[in-house]
């Protein structure tokens, strides 16, 4: 490749290999069930019995009748089993289509049964029979989590006035963004630095009707406060940061320091990292789950554990569904983001917590300090680490990262650069999919997911991450479609 074209991206994910094999594991200690046992009981052998009584009728006729009778019984049994199986399958599909009328990642238009893709939801064009795709559009804006509702009439987003608002309305809005009601945190009024010209207000005399039918556009807000809505208590770390320099050049993490960090295993081996955003949803990189890695049932997710050897003794969480960004490009790593939905929800503790997704309107400045964490190799070409490491890296302006002497135009809008141009500190193989976070307004935000880079910690080759501010809308729509 010529010098005018940037170096190709890497994403080697060498799995974690334990240094020594456990010689005496107790039963049940394996992360996966053992399908082949060396202590299986011997197969019983069939010994035919010879009858001592001899019938006066020809033996052949008796054998034929017995044989025919046995065949009939076998056919009846087989048909009965097939009938039971067919009934069970039919019952399952009836239940599935009643409970999940919209297959895949489609979103149902109210109760009409019409299903549309997430990309057509809140796009300014009505696709649903009653226009639900444009009337149930909510989002959180900026670092203060300002609740905004989309007006299909003016095709604009407006903050919701705090007047007459309560938690019941907040829970409805959170549900429409794909959050579970049991994670609801709070809804309260806040004064904003910017004065808004228009608001969405509640019509108190509207009666017991749909929330969005109660909202109307207004130029005034009596309280002067707008709704700040937190659908989940995210972005909290119980440990203060002790900024040291050792992933390549990172530091060993403490329990509860990066509670959103998870390790993604396939066949008992660490392959990638990921970030918790709700009890059931994990954000990772699309390149981690492509090809033979796309089967959700092959993965296990480990949360709240810092040591890979310890994970080998646990079962982990099973994955129910994997959703890769539909526009992910294998060659350029454009749109390198994916979602994993867990079969059973996580239990939040001091060491297992979600990170906050960046809201629209949030700006992350060049040189802003961020942190990366993972079990990736501690030097280029090395083995992945047994312990979770972290390091601080500054964001790099896209135009600078795209300069000829760095990545020469390879950094797309869906990507963000972070690291040191002098080298020495960087993410590496095995860190893929893991978090790039920053602390703003005392909250930890997910700025990006580890995507690619050339080498590890090489000069003028900083790490490249998926730009989470671009993906937030896609994440919410898919969470909503797959509740």
LOVOVO-556079 format. One record per residue (C-alpha): residue number from 1; x, y, z. Coordinates in pm, 1 decimal, padded with zeros to 6 digits. Example, Ala and Ser with C-alpha at 12.3 -4.5 7.8 and 13.67 -1.06 7.14 Angstrom:
<rs>
> 1, 01230.0, -00450.0, 00780.0
> 2, 01367.0, -00106.0, 00714.0
</rs>
This chain:
<rs>
> 1, 00000.0, 00000.0, 00000.0
> 2, 00138.0, 00343.3, -00091.0
> 3, 00207.2, 00613.6, 00161.6
> 4, -00081.8, 00824.2, 00033.0
> 5, -00327.7, 00565.3, 00161.3
> 6, -00343.7, 00519.3, 00536.8
> 7, -00244.7, 00191.4, 00703.7
> 8, -00514.3, -00076.7, 00723.0
> 9, -00705.5, -00107.4, 01050.2
> 10, -00645.2, -00398.3, 01284.4
> 11, -00880.4, -00564.4, 01524.5
> 12, -00701.0, -00874.9, 01637.5
> 13, -00888.5, -01013.3, 01933.8
> 14, -00663.0, -01281.2, 02077.1
> 15, -00860.9, -01457.0, 02348.1
> 16, -00738.5, -01483.6, 02704.7
> 17, -00533.2, -01798.4, 02759.6
> 18, -00477.7, -01903.7, 03123.0
> 19, -00112.2, -01969.2, 03205.2
> 20, -00179.3, -02293.7, 03394.2
> 21, -00450.8, -02552.5, 03358.6
> 22, -00665.5, -02627.0, 03661.9
> 23, -00589.3, -02989.7, 03749.9
> 24, -00864.2, -03055.4, 04003.5
> 25, -01178.6, -02857.8, 03927.0
> 26, -01483.5, -02946.2, 04131.8
> 27, -01802.2, -03058.6, 03958.3
> 28, -02001.4, -02761.7, 03834.4
> 29, -01698.8, -02532.3, 03818.7
> 30, -01682.8, -02525.4, 03440.0
> 31, -01824.9, -02217.5, 03265.7
> 32, -02009.6, -02439.3, 03019.9
> 33, -02175.7, -02779.2, 03060.9
> 34, -01964.7, -03082.8, 02979.2
> 35, -02118.3, -03259.8, 02684.7
> 36, -01873.5, -03549.1, 02678.8
> 37, -01814.3, -03741.0, 02999.0
> 38, -01532.3, -03992.7, 03045.7
> 39, -01721.3, -04161.0, 03331.5
> 40, -02034.5, -04252.4, 03140.4
> 41, -02206.3, -04574.4, 03260.5
> 42, -02163.4, -04881.0, 03036.5
> 43, -02430.0, -04929.3, 02769.7
> 44, -02663.7, -05212.2, 02879.7
> 45, -02652.4, -05515.3, 02648.7
> 46, -02969.9, -05688.0, 02535.1
> 47, -02977.2, -06066.6, 02587.6
> 48, -03266.2, -06244.4, 02407.2
> 49, -03464.3, -06494.6, 02607.7
> 50, -03557.7, -06836.6, 02458.6
> 51, -03909.6, -06958.0, 02538.0
> 52, -03926.3, -07310.9, 02690.0
> 53, -04291.2, -07361.1, 02588.4
> 54, -04340.1, -07466.0, 02225.7
> 55, -04667.8, -07368.7, 02061.7
> 56, -04843.6, -07628.7, 01847.3
> 57, -04901.3, -07357.4, 01582.6
> 58, -04625.5, -07272.7, 01335.9
> 59, -04370.5, -07039.8, 01495.4
> 60, -04349.5, -06829.3, 01181.7
> 61, -04717.9, -06724.5, 01203.5
> 62, -04686.4, -06627.2, 01568.9
> 63, -04373.1, -06427.6, 01497.0
> 64, -04542.1, -06249.8, 01207.7
> 65, -04841.7, -06151.2, 01420.4
> 66, -04614.9, -06035.0, 01704.7
> 67, -04400.7, -05840.8, 01461.3
> 68, -04706.2, -05676.4, 01298.9
> 69, -04847.3, -05588.4, 01641.2
> 70, -04517.3, -05432.7, 01746.1
> 71, -04497.8, -05230.2, 01425.4
> 72, -04851.1, -05095.5, 01480.4
> 73, -04766.3, -04997.8, 01837.8
> 74, -04447.5, -04825.6, 01724.2
> 75, -04634.8, -04631.9, 01452.4
> 76, -04902.3, -04521.2, 01702.6
> 77, -04636.1, -04405.7, 01950.8
> 78, -04442.7, -04216.2, 01682.6
> 79, -04759.2, -04049.8, 01550.9
> 80, -04862.6, -03954.0, 01904.9
> 81, -04520.0, -03798.5, 01971.2
> 82, -04529.5, -03609.4, 01641.0
> 83, -04880.2, -03481.0, 01721.7
> 84, -04766.3, -03354.6, 02064.1
> 85, -04461.4, -03185.3, 01907.7
> 86, -04675.1, -03021.1, 01635.8
> 87, -04922.7, -02893.6, 01896.6
> 88, -04638.0, -02753.6, 02106.5
> 89, -04484.6, -02579.4, 01803.8
> 90, -04823.8, -02439.2, 01700.3
> 91, -04889.4, -02313.7, 02055.2
> 92, -04547.8, -02148.4, 02063.0
> 93, -04602.7, -01966.8, 01732.6
> 94, -04950.6, -01854.3, 01835.0
> 95, -04803.5, -01711.8, 02156.6
> 96, -04507.5, -01559.8, 01972.1
> 97, -04716.7, -01380.2, 01712.8
> 98, -04966.4, -01255.9, 01971.7
> 99, -04694.5, -01127.9, 02203.0
> 100, -04449.9, -01023.9, 01931.3
> 101, -04649.0, -00917.8, 01629.7
> 102, -04351.1, -00726.5, 01489.5
> 103, -04064.9, -00959.5, 01404.6
> 104, -03695.9, -00872.9, 01404.8
> 105, -03623.2, -00510.4, 01492.8
> 106, -03954.9, -00371.7, 01364.4
> 107, -04164.8, -00140.6, 01583.9
> 108, -04542.2, -00179.9, 01604.7
> 109, -04764.8, 00120.8, 01532.0
> 110, -04975.0, 00130.6, 01849.1
> 111, -05212.4, -00169.1, 01839.2
> 112, -05279.1, -00154.0, 01465.9
> 113, -05051.0, -00447.0, 01385.2
> 114, -04859.0, -00239.6, 01128.2
> 115, -04481.8, -00274.6, 01175.1
> 116, -04214.6, -00031.5, 01055.1
> 117, -03832.7, -00031.1, 01082.7
> 118, -03664.1, 00188.4, 01347.7
> 119, -03519.1, 00414.9, 01075.4
> 120, -03873.1, 00533.9, 00987.4
> 121, -03958.1, 00620.6, 01348.1
> 122, -03944.0, 00996.6, 01419.5
> 123, -03811.7, 01082.3, 01071.9
> 124, -04067.5, 01356.7, 01004.1
> 125, -04284.8, 01136.4, 00780.0
> 126, -04593.9, 00949.3, 00906.9
> 127, -04576.5, 00578.1, 00824.1
> 128, -04824.4, 00446.4, 01084.1
> 129, -05202.0, 00456.2, 01020.4
> 130, -05255.9, 00704.8, 01305.8
> 131, -04913.7, 00869.9, 01285.1
> 132, -04783.6, 00711.4, 01607.9
> 133, -04432.7, 00698.6, 01461.4
> 134, -04421.8, 01078.7, 01469.4
> 135, -04626.7, 01149.4, 01784.6
> 136, -04441.4, 00928.5, 02035.9
> 137, -04098.6, 01078.9, 01977.6
> 138, -03906.8, 01164.3, 02293.7
> 139, -03539.5, 01217.7, 02371.5
> 140, -03310.2, 01343.8, 02645.5
> 141, -03100.3, 01646.6, 02556.0
> 142, -02766.9, 01768.5, 02690.3
> 143, -02580.1, 01688.6, 03013.9
> 144, -02885.4, 01783.4, 03227.8
> 145, -03108.0, 01514.4, 03068.7
> 146, -03367.2, 01768.1, 02948.5
> 147, -03678.2, 01586.4, 02824.5
> 148, -03772.9, 01692.4, 02472.2
> 149, -04074.9, 01592.4, 02262.2
> 150, -04090.3, 01611.5, 01884.4
> 151, -04367.4, 01813.3, 01720.3
> 152, -04470.1, 01667.2, 01382.9
> 153, -04643.8, 01995.0, 01300.7
> 154, -04338.9, 02223.0, 01324.8
> 155, -04093.7, 01930.6, 01279.2
> 156, -03891.9, 02052.0, 01579.4
> 157, -03793.9, 01928.8, 01925.9
> 158, -03927.1, 02119.6, 02229.8
> 159, -03847.0, 02090.9, 02602.9
> 160, -04132.9, 01984.3, 02829.7
> 161, -04248.8, 02243.5, 03084.6
> 162, -04240.5, 02116.6, 03443.6
> 163, -04589.8, 02253.7, 03518.4
> 164, -04821.2, 01966.5, 03623.1
> 165, -04563.1, 01703.4, 03525.4
> 166, -04519.3, 01396.3, 03749.9
> 167, -04335.4, 01063.4, 03771.1
> 168, -04617.0, 00871.0, 03603.6
> 169, -04561.4, 01072.7, 03286.0
> 170, -04185.9, 01029.9, 03327.2
> 171, -04218.8, 00651.6, 03332.9
> 172, -04424.4, 00657.9, 03010.9
> 173, -04156.4, 00866.1, 02837.7
> 174, -03880.1, 00633.6, 02960.7
> 175, -04070.1, 00328.8, 02835.0
> 176, -04101.2, 00493.0, 02493.8
> 177, -03721.8, 00526.3, 02483.7
> 178, -03681.5, 00152.9, 02545.9
> 179, -03607.2, 00157.8, 02919.2
> 180, -03766.6, -00078.1, 03168.9
> 181, -03991.2, 00089.5, 03426.7
> 182, -03809.1, -00084.9, 03712.6
> 183, -03493.9, 00121.1, 03649.3
> 184, -03675.9, 00457.4, 03663.6
> 185, -03467.6, 00710.3, 03861.1
> 186, -03636.8, 01051.7, 03880.0
> 187, -03818.5, 01334.8, 03705.0
> 188, -03776.1, 01691.8, 03829.4
> 189, -03779.7, 02052.1, 03715.4
> 190, -03456.5, 02237.1, 03640.2
> 191, -03381.9, 02592.7, 03542.7
> 192, -03179.4, 02610.3, 03222.9
> 193, -02909.2, 02854.4, 03127.4
> 194, -03068.1, 02902.3, 02786.4
> 195, -03414.5, 03051.5, 02757.0
> 196, -03647.0, 02855.6, 02530.0
> 197, -03893.7, 03028.1, 02299.3
> 198, -04140.7, 02738.2, 02290.9
> 199, -04234.3, 02451.0, 02521.2
> 200, -04451.6, 02142.8, 02525.7
> 201, -04708.3, 02172.5, 02805.5
> 202, -04963.4, 01940.3, 02961.4
> 203, -05329.6, 02013.6, 02905.9
> 204, -05468.8, 01952.6, 03255.6
> 205, -05829.6, 01937.7, 03137.2
> 206, -05761.4, 01677.2, 02867.6
> 207, -05880.1, 01389.3, 03086.8
> 208, -05749.7, 01034.2, 03096.3
> 209, -05601.5, 01012.6, 02746.4
> 210, -05263.6, 00928.5, 02596.1
> 211, -04976.8, 01140.6, 02731.6
> 212, -04876.8, 01273.4, 02390.8
> 213, -05232.6, 01383.6, 02313.9
> 214, -05221.8, 01593.6, 02631.7
> 215, -04914.2, 01785.5, 02516.4
> 216, -04946.4, 02105.8, 02321.6
> 217, -04704.0, 02373.0, 02206.3
> 218, -04685.2, 02691.4, 02415.0
> 219, -04472.8, 03006.4, 02421.5
> 220, -04480.0, 03023.5, 02800.3
> 221, -04397.9, 02806.6, 03102.8
> 222, -04524.4, 02945.6, 03435.5
> 223, -04264.5, 02774.0, 03655.3
> 224, -03979.9, 02861.3, 03419.5
> 225, -03846.0, 02507.5, 03475.7
> 226, -03821.7, 02225.2, 03226.5
> 227, -03834.1, 01851.5, 03295.3
> 228, -03507.0, 01671.9, 03368.5
> 229, -03568.8, 01298.7, 03327.5
> 230, -03342.3, 01015.0, 03440.1
> 231, -03466.3, 00674.9, 03320.7
> 232, -03182.6, 00487.9, 03491.6
> 233, -02924.5, 00573.6, 03755.2
> 234, -02623.5, 00560.8, 03525.5
> 235, -02268.0, 00688.7, 03519.0
> 236, -02182.7, 00638.0, 03886.9
> 237, -01851.3, 00495.5, 04003.8
> 238, -01786.7, 00419.6, 04371.8
> 239, -01411.9, 00467.9, 04330.3
> 240, -01235.1, 00797.6, 04272.4
> 241, -00985.7, 00801.6, 03987.4
> 242, -00620.5, 00757.5, 04068.8
> 243, -00479.1, 00860.7, 03731.3
> 244, -00180.3, 00639.9, 03660.5
> 245, -00021.3, 00528.0, 03339.5
> 246, -00010.2, 00158.4, 03265.8
> 247, -00402.8, -00116.2, 02878.1
> 248, -00062.9, -00063.4, 02700.1
> 249, 00083.9, 00148.2, 02977.5
> 250, -00225.6, 00112.8, 03199.4
> 251, -00309.7, 00060.6, 03567.2
> 252, -00482.7, -00227.4, 03743.3
> 253, -00848.8, -00145.2, 03814.6
> 254, -01012.5, -00162.5, 04158.3
> 255, -01356.0, -00322.5, 04223.3
> 256, -01633.5, -00075.7, 04141.1
> 257, -01403.2, 00160.9, 03952.0
> 258, -01544.7, 00078.0, 03607.1
> 259, -01871.3, -00099.2, 03700.9
> 260, -02010.4, -00084.4, 03344.4
> 261, -01717.8, -00279.8, 03196.2
> 262, -01797.5, -00638.2, 03090.7
> 263, -01590.3, -00918.7, 02941.9
> 264, -01740.0, -01104.1, 02644.8
> 265, -01641.3, -01470.8, 02621.3
> 266, -01681.5, -01723.6, 02345.8
> 267, -01606.6, -02089.3, 02425.3
> 268, -01454.2, -01988.1, 02758.6
> 269, -01213.9, -01732.5, 02609.9
> 270, -01219.4, -01352.6, 02646.5
> 271, -01270.7, -01206.1, 02298.8
> 272, -01394.1, -00848.5, 02346.3
> 273, -01512.4, -00593.7, 02597.6
> 274, -01845.9, -00416.0, 02628.4
> 275, -02038.9, -00159.2, 02832.4
> 276, -02357.3, -00198.5, 03038.5
> 277, -02628.3, 00056.1, 02948.3
> 278, -02934.0, -00113.1, 03106.6
> 279, -03001.6, -00434.8, 03300.2
> 280, -03037.2, -00625.8, 02972.4
> 281, -02842.0, -00430.7, 02711.0
> 282, -02467.7, -00427.0, 02640.6
> 283, -02292.6, -00203.2, 02385.1
> 284, -01991.3, -00348.2, 02202.1
> 285, -01823.1, -00324.0, 01860.0
> 286, -01983.6, -00473.2, 01546.7
> 287, -01652.8, -00629.0, 01440.8
> 288, -01659.5, -00839.1, 01761.0
> 289, -01977.7, -01016.3, 01651.3
> 290, -01937.6, -01063.2, 01277.2
> 291, -01910.1, -01392.3, 01088.9
> 292, -01883.2, -01698.3, 01310.5
> 293, -01910.7, -01474.3, 01616.7
> 294, -02266.4, -01368.4, 01530.7
> 295, -02442.8, -01655.8, 01710.9
> 296, -02578.5, -01509.7, 02038.3
> 297, -02592.1, -01848.6, 02211.6
> 298, -02215.1, -01892.3, 02182.0
> 299, -02143.6, -01589.7, 02402.5
> 300, -02121.1, -01541.6, 02777.7
> 301, -02107.2, -01201.1, 02947.1
> 302, -01918.3, -01144.1, 03273.4
> 303, -01992.9, -00836.4, 03482.7
> 304, -01841.0, -00709.2, 03807.9
> 305, -01536.0, -00940.3, 03786.5
> 306, -01185.1, -00800.8, 03734.0
> 307, -00988.8, -01125.4, 03697.3
> 308, -01015.1, -01353.0, 03392.1
> 309, -00911.1, -01663.4, 03588.1
> 310, -01203.1, -01601.7, 03823.4
> 311, -01441.7, -01584.9, 03526.8
> 312, -01341.8, -01937.1, 03426.1
> 313, -01507.5, -02059.3, 03747.3
> 314, -01835.2, -01871.4, 03684.4
> 315, -02122.5, -01929.7, 03442.4
> 316, -02168.4, -01576.9, 03310.0
> 317, -02483.4, -01432.5, 03151.2
> 318, -02626.1, -01587.4, 02834.6
> 319, -02694.8, -01367.0, 02532.1
> 320, -03042.5, -01375.5, 02379.9
> 321, -02997.1, -01142.6, 02082.4
> 322, -02723.0, -00960.9, 01890.7
> 323, -02801.3, -00653.0, 01680.0
> 324, -02520.4, -00516.2, 01462.8
> 325, -02550.1, -00175.5, 01301.9
> 326, -02702.1, -00237.6, 00956.2
> 327, -02451.8, -00000.4, 00792.2
> 328, -02139.5, -00150.3, 00950.4
> 329, -01859.1, -00177.1, 00696.2
> 330, -01601.7, -00453.1, 00753.8
> 331, -01325.5, -00279.6, 00559.1
> 332, -01346.7, 00078.8, 00682.5
> 333, -01496.8, -00002.6, 01027.5
> 334, -01768.4, 00257.1, 00959.5
> 335, -02058.7, 00222.5, 01211.6
> 336, -01863.3, -00021.3, 01427.6
> 337, -02126.3, -00072.4, 01699.0
> 338, -02350.6, -00358.7, 01811.9
> 339, -02596.3, -00439.0, 02089.9
> 340, -02624.3, -00756.0, 02296.1
> 341, -02945.5, -00836.4, 02483.0
> 342, -02903.9, -01066.9, 02782.2
> 343, -03140.9, -01358.4, 02850.1
> 344, -03170.1, -01261.0, 03217.8
> 345, -03132.6, -00905.6, 03353.8
> 346, -02825.4, -00800.3, 03549.6
> 347, -02855.4, -00725.2, 03919.9
> 348, -02705.7, -00383.0, 03984.5
> 349, -02457.7, -00358.7, 04272.7
> 350, -02162.6, -00139.4, 04365.8
> 351, -01953.9, -00328.9, 04109.3
> 352, -02220.0, -00371.0, 03836.2
> 353, -02373.7, -00045.8, 03711.7
> 354, -02464.8, 00115.3, 03376.9
> 355, -02278.1, 00397.7, 03204.9
> 356, -02475.6, 00690.5, 03060.6
> 357, -02530.1, 00718.4, 02686.3
> 358, -02440.6, 01067.4, 02558.5
> 359, -02748.2, 01279.4, 02490.7
> 360, -02796.0, 01484.1, 02172.4
> 361, -02650.3, 01829.6, 02215.6
> 362, -02349.9, 01709.2, 02414.7
> 363, -02014.7, 01826.3, 02285.7
> 364, -01688.3, 01655.1, 02372.0
> 365, -01396.3, 01887.5, 02316.1
> 366, -01051.5, 01803.8, 02172.2
> 367, -00800.8, 01725.5, 02450.2
> 368, -01086.6, 01633.7, 02687.4
> 369, -00961.3, 01366.0, 02925.0
> 370, -01118.2, 01023.7, 02873.2
> 371, -01051.2, 00676.1, 03009.3
> 372, -01026.2, 00340.7, 02835.3
> 373, -01039.9, 00004.1, 03012.2
> 374, -01010.4, -00360.5, 02914.9
> 375, -00829.0, -00692.7, 02934.8
> 376, -00636.0, -00629.2, 02611.8
> 377, -00268.8, -00702.2, 02557.5
> 378, -00021.6, -00485.2, 02749.3
> 379, 00207.9, -00463.6, 02447.6
> 380, 00168.0, -00516.6, 02073.7
> 381, 00147.7, -00887.7, 01988.7
> 382, 00125.1, -00988.8, 02356.2
> 383, -00132.8, -01202.6, 02533.9
> 384, -00445.8, -01045.8, 02671.1
> 385, -00425.9, -00947.2, 03035.4
> 386, -00555.1, -01152.8, 03326.7
> 387, -00660.4, -00835.0, 03512.7
> 388, -00869.0, -00534.9, 03406.2
> 389, -00648.1, -00236.8, 03322.0
> 390, -00730.2, 00126.9, 03250.5
> 391, -00556.6, 00441.6, 03133.8
> 392, -00640.2, 00804.0, 03059.5
> 393, -00627.1, 00935.0, 02700.9
> 394, -00717.0, 01277.0, 02551.5
> 395, -00957.1, 01317.5, 02260.4
> 396, -00799.2, 01422.9, 01931.1
> 397, -00974.1, 01653.6, 01686.5
> 398, -01097.0, 01466.4, 01377.7
> 399, -00925.5, 01698.5, 01126.7
> 400, -00594.6, 01648.1, 01303.9
> 401, -00638.4, 01270.5, 01319.8
> 402, -00718.8, 01272.7, 00946.2
> 403, -00397.4, 01453.7, 00855.3
> 404, -00154.4, 01290.6, 00613.7
> 405, 00097.7, 01191.3, 00879.9
> 406, -00164.0, 01024.4, 01105.1
> 407, -00463.1, 00841.4, 00945.1
> 408, -00484.2, 01029.2, 00614.7
> 409, -00861.5, 01066.4, 00579.9
> 410, -00964.1, 00729.3, 00726.7
> 411, -01147.4, 00880.4, 01026.3
> 412, -01517.2, 00900.8, 00935.4
> 413, -01790.6, 01091.9, 01126.4
> 414, -01885.5, 00766.5, 01301.6
> 415, -01536.4, 00751.2, 01455.9
> 416, -01344.2, 00943.7, 01717.7
> 417, -00969.3, 00943.6, 01793.4
> 418, -00812.8, 00936.8, 02138.5
> 419, -00458.5, 00885.6, 02257.6
> 420, -00108.9, 01030.0, 02246.7
> 421, 00066.5, 01104.8, 01919.5
> 422, 00396.4, 01027.3, 02090.5
> 423, 00276.3, 00668.7, 02147.4
> 424, 00334.2, 00456.7, 02457.2
> 425, -00028.0, 00449.2, 02582.3
> 426, -00313.9, 00293.3, 02387.4
> 427, -00579.9, 00024.1, 02363.8
> 428, -00468.7, -00302.9, 02204.6
> 429, -00601.5, -00637.7, 02080.8
> 430, -00858.6, -00777.7, 02323.2
> 431, -00981.7, -00429.3, 02420.9
> 432, -01220.3, -00411.6, 02122.8
> 433, -01579.6, -00317.2, 02204.1
> 434, -01482.1, -00182.0, 02545.5
> 435, -01565.1, 00166.7, 02675.7
> 436, -01410.8, 00507.6, 02615.4
> 437, -01564.3, 00723.7, 02889.8
> 438, -01539.8, 01076.7, 03025.8
> 439, -01666.5, 01249.6, 03338.9
> 440, -01886.0, 01555.4, 03292.3
> 441, -02126.7, 01713.3, 03544.4
> 442, -02021.8, 01438.3, 03791.1
> 443, -02159.4, 01172.5, 03552.6
> 444, -01965.8, 00914.0, 03349.9
> 445, -02061.0, 00918.1, 02980.5
> 446, -01989.7, 00658.1, 02711.1
> 447, -01800.3, 00856.7, 02448.6
> 448, -01708.1, 00559.1, 02229.6
> 449, -01643.0, 00185.9, 02191.0
> 450, -01291.9, 00058.9, 02110.6
> 451, -01283.5, -00005.6, 01735.2
> 452, -00943.8, -00014.3, 01563.9
> 453, -00593.7, 00123.7, 01533.1
> 454, -00265.6, 00047.0, 01359.8
> 455, -00042.0, -00143.7, 01595.3
> 456, -00058.6, -00065.1, 01965.9
> 457, 00075.7, 00257.2, 02118.2
> 458, 00278.7, 00344.6, 01806.0
> 459, 00370.4, 00711.7, 01741.1
> 460, 00111.0, 00896.5, 01527.8
> 461, -00121.2, 00597.2, 01546.0
> 462, -00375.0, 00676.1, 01823.4
> 463, -00670.5, 00452.1, 01902.8
> 464, -00992.2, 00487.8, 01700.2
> 465, -01331.6, 00446.5, 01867.4
> 466, -01694.0, 00430.4, 01753.0
> 467, -01847.2, 00776.5, 01802.2
> 468, -02129.7, 00706.4, 02046.8
> 469, -02296.8, 01046.3, 01997.7
> 470, -02381.3, 00930.1, 01643.0
> 471, -02518.8, 00594.0, 01760.4
> 472, -02738.6, 00695.6, 02056.1
> 473, -03054.5, 00737.0, 01848.6
> 474, -03000.6, 00396.7, 01681.4
> 475, -02949.7, 00234.8, 02023.5
> 476, -03271.0, 00380.8, 02170.0
> 477, -03480.1, 00275.7, 01870.0
> 478, -03353.9, -00081.3, 01887.1
> 479, -03406.2, -00099.4, 02263.0
> 480, -03762.2, 00017.3, 02204.9
> 481, -03822.7, -00229.6, 01921.5
> 482, -03689.0, -00525.3, 02122.3
> 483, -03827.6, -00459.4, 02470.2
</rs>
